[in-house]
Amino acid sequence: MKRIYPDYTYGNGPRADCWWDETIVAPPWPVLAGEHHTDVAIIGGGFTGMSAALHLAEHGVHATVLEAGTPAWGASGRNGGFCCLGGSKLSSVAMVRRFGADAATEYAQAEVDAVALVAELLDRHRIEADTHSHGETILAHSSRAMRRLRRAVGDAGDVHEANDLPGLGFGGRFHGGFTTPVGFALNPRKYLFGLARAAAAAGANLFQASPAESIQRASGGYVLTTPAGLVRAETVVVCTNGYSSEDMPGWMAGRYLPAQSTVLVTRPLTGAELAAQGWTTEQMSYDTRNLLHYFRLMPDRRFLFGMRGGLRSSAGAEAAIRRTAMRDFRRMFPAWGTVDVTHMWSGMVCFSQGMTPFVGPVPGQAGMFAGFAYHGNGVAMGTYCGRALARMVMGCDPELPHPVSLPPQRFPLGRFRRALLPPAYALLALADL
């Protein structure tokens, strides 16, 4: 594999001490060994890959999932658990300017449909995933940000002035906010394993510790090799997102840009501690910073807090970003300045140059498809894109909005494109002041 971050990124260091690991035992998927035949080989066992496997298997298509790590090792098993609107980093104005009003409306509806799909899967497969929160609330970090927020949201939801927030259970130094009724929070690991159980029950084969090390064209399709075996498949679906490789397939090179997100979780908070901070709502929330913070009180009264930011990858860099996350958490919620933070971890989100997700056929590779670049909102959009990939494989209408079907352009600097992040983050941080 040819990946653009150091080996540390793809080891266990960043995800060590992930809280979700303690909430549900990983299923005992086997390691692929020997030769296997399948209709569709899916590379990556996260939300996208598992959704694709489930929707294929439910229609009688034999799917084989190759997960490089243990179940839920990647971003789907270590994210913040926000099932919400998102997937693109373009504003609605930018979406209209680039693609036109009709396409922008279609894309906005796709984000709503993606959340609804997760809710439907949870209900239909009876997946217990600790769901909570009625929609999502964005909180203004400055008075200027609140003015922009009022202009941007119009009448799309409930606008909260600063003096409204304490009565709603939002205790902190915020200048107002806005709530959309779409979305909810969940335990991402429980959700993913629920999808996996449903996919396996429908006939999909799931393998762990079985990274696809090569993809070769062969008679009737493709041959994928793993450390202990190989898979012959008519069709290949690539669902590796921020953990992609430059040569799996070669077309991926330069078309995705991983960036780090870090999450911490506290011990359960007492009623007195919640009252001291004035935070009593289970509403999932994030702030208006470009380099945003996201946070929520979970049903077990632990508080989850996450942020963007890490630009380098090493044991030292990981320790530094964890200190930064801790500092920001203590600053934003000062009443919890001495509350124990019991778990902290990091993972990679994925960007495209055009700032929209991609779902579609890999150009020049008949029978190969890919889905990636959810810009930090993969719970809903990854699930939605996985279903779309399944529909494409079966020759059905994927029901995708136009902006998602356009193959992304390559970032400048090739394998050294990580160098684009520091100046971009510096400008975003200045804009947040």
C-alpha positions as CSV (number, residue, x, y, z in Angstrom):
1,M,0.0,0.0,0.0
2,K,1.1,3.6,-0.7
3,R,-0.4,5.9,1.9
4,I,0.4,9.5,2.4
5,Y,0.8,9.6,6.2
6,P,3.5,7.9,8.3
7,D,2.9,4.3,9.4
8,Y,2.0,5.6,12.9
9,T,-1.3,6.9,11.4
10,Y,-2.3,3.4,10.3
11,G,-1.3,1.7,13.6
12,N,-3.1,1.4,16.9
13,G,-1.5,4.5,18.5
14,P,-4.1,7.1,17.4
15,R,-7.1,4.9,18.3
16,A,-5.8,3.6,21.6
17,D,-8.2,4.3,24.4
18,C,-11.3,4.7,22.2
19,W,-14.4,4.7,24.4
20,W,-16.6,2.9,21.9
21,D,-14.4,-0.2,22.2
22,E,-15.6,-0.7,25.7
23,T,-19.3,-0.5,24.9
24,I,-19.7,-3.6,22.7
25,V,-17.6,-6.6,21.9
26,A,-16.3,-6.9,18.4
27,P,-17.8,-9.8,16.3
28,P,-15.4,-12.7,15.6
29,W,-15.0,-12.2,11.9
30,P,-12.6,-14.8,10.3
31,V,-9.4,-13.9,8.5
32,L,-9.6,-14.7,4.8
33,A,-7.4,-17.6,3.8
34,G,-7.2,-19.6,0.6
35,E,-9.1,-18.8,-2.6
36,H,-12.7,-17.4,-2.5
37,H,-15.2,-16.5,-5.3
38,T,-17.8,-13.8,-4.9
39,D,-20.0,-11.5,-7.0
40,V,-18.7,-8.3,-5.4
41,A,-15.6,-7.7,-3.3
42,I,-15.9,-4.7,-1.0
43,I,-12.7,-3.2,0.3
44,G,-13.4,-1.6,3.7
45,G,-15.8,-2.6,6.5
46,G,-17.0,0.8,7.7
47,F,-20.4,2.4,7.2
48,T,-20.0,2.7,3.4
49,G,-18.8,-0.9,2.8
50,M,-21.2,-2.5,5.3
51,S,-24.2,-0.6,3.9
52,A,-23.2,-1.7,0.4
53,A,-22.8,-5.3,1.6
54,L,-26.2,-5.3,3.3
55,H,-28.1,-3.8,0.4
56,L,-26.4,-6.2,-2.1
57,A,-27.0,-9.2,0.1
58,E,-30.7,-8.3,0.6
59,H,-31.1,-8.5,-3.2
60,G,-29.4,-11.9,-3.5
61,V,-26.0,-10.6,-4.6
62,H,-23.1,-12.4,-2.9
63,A,-20.8,-9.8,-1.3
64,T,-17.5,-10.3,0.4
65,V,-16.1,-7.5,2.7
66,L,-12.3,-7.2,3.2
67,E,-11.5,-5.2,6.4
68,A,-7.8,-4.4,6.9
69,G,-8.1,-4.2,10.6
70,T,-10.3,-5.5,13.3
71,P,-14.1,-4.8,13.0
72,A,-14.7,-1.0,13.4
73,W,-10.9,-0.3,13.4
74,G,-11.2,2.7,11.1
75,A,-13.1,6.0,11.2
76,S,-16.5,4.3,11.4
77,G,-15.6,2.8,14.8
78,R,-14.0,5.9,16.3
79,N,-16.0,8.9,15.1
80,G,-18.2,11.2,17.2
81,G,-21.5,9.4,16.4
82,F,-23.3,12.4,14.9
83,C,-25.9,11.2,12.4
84,C,-26.7,14.5,10.9
85,L,-26.9,16.7,7.8
86,G,-23.5,17.0,6.1
87,G,-21.1,15.3,3.7
88,S,-20.1,18.4,1.7
89,K,-18.1,21.4,2.9
90,L,-19.7,23.7,0.3
91,S,-22.1,26.3,1.6
92,S,-25.5,26.4,0.0
93,V,-24.5,29.5,-1.9
94,A,-21.4,27.9,-3.2
95,M,-23.4,24.7,-4.1
96,V,-25.8,26.8,-6.2
97,R,-23.0,28.8,-7.8
98,R,-21.1,25.7,-8.9
99,F,-23.9,23.3,-9.8
100,G,-27.1,25.3,-10.1
101,A,-30.2,25.7,-8.0
102,D,-31.8,22.4,-8.9
103,A,-28.7,20.4,-8.2
104,A,-28.2,22.2,-4.9
105,T,-31.8,21.4,-3.9
106,E,-31.2,17.7,-4.8
107,Y,-28.1,17.5,-2.8
108,A,-29.8,19.1,0.3
109,Q,-32.5,16.6,0.0
110,A,-29.9,13.8,-0.2
111,E,-28.5,14.8,3.2
112,V,-32.0,14.6,4.7
113,D,-32.6,11.3,3.0
114,A,-29.3,10.0,4.4
115,V,-30.3,10.6,8.0
116,A,-33.7,9.0,7.3
117,L,-31.9,5.9,5.9
118,V,-29.9,5.4,9.1
119,A,-33.1,5.7,11.2
120,E,-34.9,3.2,8.9
121,L,-32.0,0.7,9.2
122,L,-31.9,1.1,13.0
123,D,-35.6,0.4,13.2
124,R,-35.8,-2.4,10.6
125,H,-32.9,-4.4,11.9
126,R,-33.7,-3.6,15.6
127,I,-30.2,-2.1,16.2
128,E,-29.8,-0.8,19.7
129,A,-27.3,2.1,19.3
130,D,-28.0,4.4,22.3
131,T,-29.7,7.0,20.1
132,H,-30.6,10.4,21.4
133,S,-30.9,14.1,20.4
134,H,-33.8,15.6,18.5
135,G,-32.0,17.2,15.5
136,E,-28.7,19.1,15.9
137,T,-27.8,22.5,17.3
138,I,-25.1,24.8,16.0
139,L,-23.8,27.3,18.6
140,A,-22.2,30.7,17.7
141,H,-18.8,31.2,19.1
142,S,-18.9,35.0,18.6
143,S,-21.4,37.8,18.0
144,R,-20.2,38.1,14.4
145,A,-20.7,34.4,13.9
146,M,-24.2,34.7,15.2
147,R,-25.0,37.5,12.7
148,R,-23.8,35.3,9.9
149,L,-25.8,32.3,11.3
150,R,-29.0,34.3,11.3
151,R,-28.5,35.3,7.7
152,A,-27.6,31.8,6.6
153,V,-30.4,29.8,8.2
154,G,-33.3,32.1,7.5
155,D,-36.5,30.2,8.5
156,A,-35.0,26.7,8.1
157,G,-35.2,25.9,11.9
158,D,-35.3,27.4,15.4
159,V,-32.9,30.3,16.0
160,H,-31.9,30.8,19.7
161,E,-30.7,34.1,21.0
162,A,-27.9,34.1,23.7
163,N,-30.4,34.6,26.5
164,D,-32.4,31.6,25.3
165,L,-29.6,29.1,25.7
166,P,-29.5,28.6,29.5
167,G,-33.2,27.7,29.5
168,L,-32.6,25.1,26.8
169,G,-29.7,23.5,28.7
170,F,-26.8,24.9,26.7
171,G,-24.5,26.2,29.4
172,G,-21.4,28.0,28.0
173,R,-20.0,31.2,26.5
174,F,-22.1,31.0,23.3
175,H,-23.7,34.0,21.5
176,G,-26.8,32.2,20.3
177,G,-27.6,29.2,18.1
178,F,-29.8,27.4,15.7
179,T,-31.4,24.0,15.8
180,T,-32.3,21.9,12.8
181,P,-34.9,19.1,13.5
182,V,-33.0,16.6,11.3
183,G,-30.5,14.3,12.9
184,F,-29.7,12.3,16.0
185,A,-26.7,11.0,17.9
186,L,-25.7,7.3,18.4
187,N,-23.0,4.9,19.4
188,P,-21.2,4.4,16.0
189,R,-19.7,1.1,16.9
190,K,-23.0,-0.4,18.0
191,Y,-24.6,0.9,14.8
192,L,-21.8,-0.5,12.6
193,F,-22.0,-3.9,14.2
194,G,-25.8,-3.9,13.8
195,L,-25.3,-3.4,10.1
196,A,-22.7,-6.2,10.1
197,R,-25.1,-8.6,11.8
198,A,-27.8,-7.8,9.3
199,A,-25.4,-8.1,6.3
200,A,-24.1,-11.5,7.5
201,A,-27.6,-12.8,8.1
202,A,-28.5,-11.8,4.6
203,G,-25.6,-13.8,3.2
204,A,-22.6,-11.4,3.1
205,N,-19.1,-12.8,4.0
206,L,-17.1,-10.5,6.4
207,F,-13.4,-10.9,6.9
208,Q,-11.1,-9.0,9.3
209,A,-7.3,-8.6,9.3
210,S,-7.5,-9.1,5.5
211,P,-6.2,-6.0,3.7
212,A,-6.5,-6.0,0.0
213,E,-2.8,-5.7,-1.0
214,S,-3.3,-5.7,-4.8
215,I,-6.2,-5.6,-7.4
216,Q,-5.6,-7.2,-10.8
217,R,-7.8,-7.5,-13.8
218,A,-8.6,-11.1,-14.6
219,S,-10.9,-13.1,-16.8
220,G,-14.4,-12.4,-15.7
221,G,-13.5,-9.5,-13.3
222,Y,-10.8,-9.0,-10.7
223,V,-8.4,-10.8,-8.4
224,L,-7.7,-9.3,-5.0
225,T,-4.9,-10.6,-2.9
226,T,-4.6,-10.5,0.9
227,P,-1.8,-11.7,3.1
228,A,-3.3,-15.2,3.4
229,G,-5.5,-15.6,0.4
230,L,-7.2,-14.2,-2.7
231,V,-10.7,-13.3,-3.8
232,R,-12.0,-13.6,-7.4
233,A,-14.8,-11.1,-8.0
234,E,-16.8,-9.9,-10.9
235,T,-17.0,-6.4,-9.3
236,V,-15.0,-4.4,-6.8
237,V,-16.2,-1.6,-4.6
238,V,-13.7,0.6,-2.8
239,C,-14.9,2.0,0.5
240,T,-11.7,3.1,2.3
241,N,-12.3,6.9,2.7
242,G,-9.6,8.6,4.8
243,Y,-7.7,5.3,5.1
244,S,-7.3,4.9,1.3
245,S,-4.1,4.0,-0.5
246,E,-2.7,5.7,-3.6
247,D,-2.6,2.4,-5.5
248,M,-5.9,0.7,-4.4
249,P,-6.6,1.4,-7.3
250,G,-4.1,3.8,-8.9
251,W,-6.9,6.2,-9.9
252,M,-7.3,7.1,-6.2
253,A,-3.9,8.8,-6.1
254,G,-4.2,12.4,-5.2
255,R,-8.1,12.5,-5.2
256,Y,-8.6,12.3,-1.4
257,L,-7.1,14.2,1.5
258,P,-7.2,12.7,5.0
259,A,-7.3,15.1,8.0
260,Q,-7.3,14.3,11.7
261,S,-10.1,14.6,14.2
262,T,-9.7,14.0,17.9
263,V,-12.3,13.0,20.4
264,L,-12.4,12.8,24.2
265,V,-14.9,11.4,26.7
266,T,-15.3,12.2,30.4
267,R,-16.4,10.0,33.2
268,P,-20.1,10.1,34.0
269,L,-21.1,13.5,35.3
270,T,-23.2,14.0,38.3
271,G,-26.4,16.1,38.4
272,A,-24.6,18.7,40.4
273,E,-21.7,18.9,37.9
274,L,-24.1,19.3,35.0
275,A,-26.0,22.0,36.9
276,A,-22.7,23.8,37.6
277,Q,-21.9,24.1,33.9
278,G,-25.5,24.6,33.0
279,W,-25.3,21.9,30.4
280,T,-28.3,19.6,30.8
281,T,-29.4,18.8,27.3
282,E,-28.7,15.7,25.3
283,Q,-28.8,17.7,22.1
284,M,-25.8,17.0,19.8
285,S,-24.1,20.3,19.1
286,Y,-21.1,21.9,17.3
287,D,-19.8,25.5,17.1
288,T,-19.5,27.9,14.3
289,R,-15.7,27.8,14.0
290,N,-14.2,26.7,10.7
291,L,-12.0,24.4,12.7
292,L,-15.1,23.3,14.6
293,H,-15.6,21.7,18.0
294,Y,-18.4,19.1,18.4
295,F,-19.9,17.9,21.6
296,R,-22.8,16.2,23.3
297,L,-24.0,14.7,26.6
298,M,-24.5,11.0,26.2
299,P,-27.3,8.8,27.8
300,D,-24.8,7.5,30.4
301,R,-24.0,11.1,31.4
302,R,-20.5,11.0,29.9
303,F,-19.6,14.1,27.9
304,L,-18.1,13.7,24.4
305,F,-16.0,16.5,22.9
306,G,-14.2,16.5,19.6
307,M,-12.3,18.8,17.3
308,R,-10.4,19.1,14.1
309,G,-6.7,20.1,14.0
310,G,-3.9,17.5,14.1
311,L,-1.6,18.1,11.1
312,R,1.3,15.7,11.8
313,S,1.3,12.0,12.7
314,S,3.7,10.6,15.3
315,A,3.5,9.6,19.0
316,G,4.6,13.1,19.9
317,A,2.2,14.8,17.5
318,E,-0.6,12.7,18.9
319,A,0.2,13.7,22.5
320,A,0.3,17.4,21.4
321,I,-3.2,17.3,19.7
322,R,-4.6,15.6,22.8
323,R,-3.3,18.4,25.0
324,T,-4.9,20.9,22.6
325,A,-8.2,19.1,22.7
326,M,-8.1,18.9,26.5
327,R,-7.2,22.7,26.7
328,D,-10.2,23.6,24.4
329,F,-12.6,21.4,26.4
330,R,-11.6,22.9,29.7
331,R,-11.8,26.4,28.3
332,M,-15.2,26.0,26.7
333,F,-16.6,24.1,29.8
334,P,-14.8,25.7,32.7
335,A,-17.0,24.2,35.4
336,W,-15.6,20.8,34.4
337,G,-12.0,21.9,34.8
338,T,-11.2,19.0,37.1
339,V,-13.5,16.4,35.8
340,D,-11.6,13.3,34.7
341,V,-11.2,12.6,31.0
342,T,-11.1,8.9,30.8
343,H,-10.7,8.3,27.1
344,M,-9.2,10.1,24.1
345,W,-8.4,9.0,20.5
346,S,-8.0,10.3,17.0
347,G,-9.0,9.2,13.5
348,M,-9.0,10.5,9.9
349,V,-11.8,12.2,8.1
350,C,-11.6,12.6,4.3
351,F,-11.8,15.6,2.0
352,S,-12.1,15.9,-1.8
353,Q,-10.7,18.9,-3.8
354,G,-14.3,19.9,-4.8
355,M,-15.5,19.6,-1.2
356,T,-18.3,17.1,-2.1
357,P,-18.5,13.3,-1.7
358,F,-17.9,11.0,-4.6
359,V,-19.9,7.9,-5.4
360,G,-19.5,6.3,-8.8
361,P,-17.6,4.1,-11.2
362,V,-13.8,4.3,-11.3
363,P,-13.0,5.7,-14.7
364,G,-11.2,3.2,-17.0
365,Q,-11.9,0.3,-14.7
366,A,-15.0,-1.5,-15.8
367,G,-16.8,-3.2,-12.9
368,M,-15.0,-1.1,-10.2
369,F,-16.8,1.5,-8.1
370,A,-15.8,3.8,-5.2
371,G,-17.3,6.0,-2.5
372,F,-15.4,8.4,-0.3
373,A,-15.0,12.0,1.0
374,Y,-17.7,12.7,3.5
375,H,-15.9,15.7,5.1
376,G,-16.4,14.5,8.7
377,N,-20.0,13.4,8.3
378,G,-19.8,9.8,7.4
379,V,-22.4,8.2,9.6
380,A,-25.4,9.2,7.5
381,M,-23.7,10.1,4.2
382,G,-21.5,7.0,4.2
383,T,-24.5,4.8,4.8
384,Y,-26.4,6.5,2.0
385,C,-23.5,6.2,-0.4
386,G,-23.1,2.6,0.4
387,R,-26.6,1.9,-0.7
388,A,-26.1,4.0,-3.8
389,L,-23.0,1.8,-4.6
390,A,-25.1,-1.3,-4.2
391,R,-27.7,0.0,-6.6
392,M,-25.0,0.9,-9.2
393,V,-23.5,-2.6,-9.0
394,M,-27.0,-4.0,-9.6
395,G,-27.6,-1.7,-12.5
396,C,-30.4,0.3,-10.7
397,D,-30.8,4.0,-10.4
398,P,-28.6,5.0,-7.5
399,E,-30.8,8.0,-6.8
400,L,-27.9,10.3,-6.3
401,P,-27.8,14.1,-6.7
402,H,-25.6,15.4,-9.5
403,P,-22.8,16.9,-7.3
404,V,-22.0,13.5,-5.8
405,S,-21.5,11.7,-9.1
406,L,-18.7,13.9,-10.5
407,P,-15.2,12.3,-10.2
408,P,-13.0,14.4,-8.0
409,Q,-10.0,16.2,-9.4
410,R,-6.5,15.6,-8.0
411,F,-5.1,17.8,-5.3
412,P,-1.9,19.7,-6.1
413,L,1.4,18.3,-4.8
414,G,0.6,14.6,-5.3
415,R,1.7,12.5,-2.4
416,F,2.9,15.6,-0.6
417,R,-0.5,17.2,-0.5
418,R,-0.6,17.1,3.2
419,A,1.5,20.3,3.0
420,L,-1.7,22.1,1.9
421,L,-3.2,21.6,5.3
422,P,-1.1,23.9,7.6
423,P,-1.6,27.1,5.6
424,A,-5.3,26.3,5.0
425,Y,-5.8,25.7,8.7
426,A,-3.9,28.8,9.6
427,L,-6.3,30.9,7.4
428,L,-9.3,29.2,8.9
429,A,-8.1,29.8,12.4
430,L,-7.7,33.5,11.6
431,A,-11.2,33.7,10.2
432,D,-12.5,32.2,13.4
433,L,-11.2,35.1,15.5
